[in-house]
Amino acid sequence: VTHIHTYTHKSIYKHTTNMTNVVFHSKSKNKDDRYLSNFTLSRIRFVYNKNEYEALSIEHGFQGIKWLKSTKPELATKLVLGPTPTARTPSAAKKMGGRKRMKEHGAILTEWTTEQSLETMRILVEARLKHDERYAEILKKHAERGNKLFHFERTGKKSIWGGFFPKTGGSFVGRNNLGKIMEELTQSKKRRREEEVDNDDDDDDD
C-alpha cells in the first residue's frame, strides 16, 4: 500500500498583506515566479542513500535519483548528475529520466512509487533552499505575506505536482504537491532558525 503524504501546517509567519495565489512555472512572466521552477539552473548538492551528489537543477536531481533506482544506477552520474552530465539542460534531464531513454541505455526503473517521488522532491527542494539564496529569499517573502504557491501544469486532475485554476473561476484543479512541499519546507527552515536563536540566547544566560 502506498501512503500519500498530505501537507497540512499552520503558518508561523506574521502575514503583512492580504494573501495572494502565486501560480509559478518555467515560463512565468514574473522573474521571481519563474525562478521558483524546478527547471531553473541552480546547482545543488544533496545526500541520497548516504552518498552525496551534485545536480545542475532540481529537475536534474529528480531524474538522477530515478536513474539511481534503476537497474543501471552507475549511469546516473554520467547522464544526469554531476557538474557535466550528458543532459546539460533541465529539459534534457527530464527526457533522460523517461522510460524511452532508459530503455535505449538498457535500463529499467523497477520501482518508483508516488511516495518515493514525493520524498525525492522533498530532498531536492530542501537542498535548493540550503544552496540557493535567491530561491530561499523568494519563498520567505511569499510566506511572510501569507501567499499560497501553486505550480502550473496543464494535466489538471492527473497532476501530482501542480494543476491550474479554471478560466471560468473556481478552485485549483490538481494536487499541487510541489507548491505544498515548498511552503512546508520554508516553514521548517524558519522554525530551525528560530530554535537556533533561542539556543544561543540560552547559552548567553549561562
Salt bridges, closest charged atoms under 4 A:
ASP32 OD1 - ARG134 NH2 3.18
ASP33 OD1 - HIS142 NE2 3.84
GLU52 OE1 - ARG45 NH2 3.04
GLU54 OE2 - ARG43 NH1 2.66
GLU54 OE1 - ARG45 NH1 2.94
GLU104 OE2 - ARG101 NH1 3.70
GLU115 OE2 - HIS5 NE2 3.82
GLU119 OE2 - HIS5 NE2 2.74
GLU119 OE1 - ARG122 NE 3.83
GLU126 OE2 - ARG192 NH1 3.62
ASP132 OD2 - ARG128 NE 3.18
GLU183 OE1 - LYS148 NZ 2.95
GLU184 OE1 - ARG122 NH1 2.55
GLU194 OE2 - LYS190 NZ 2.97
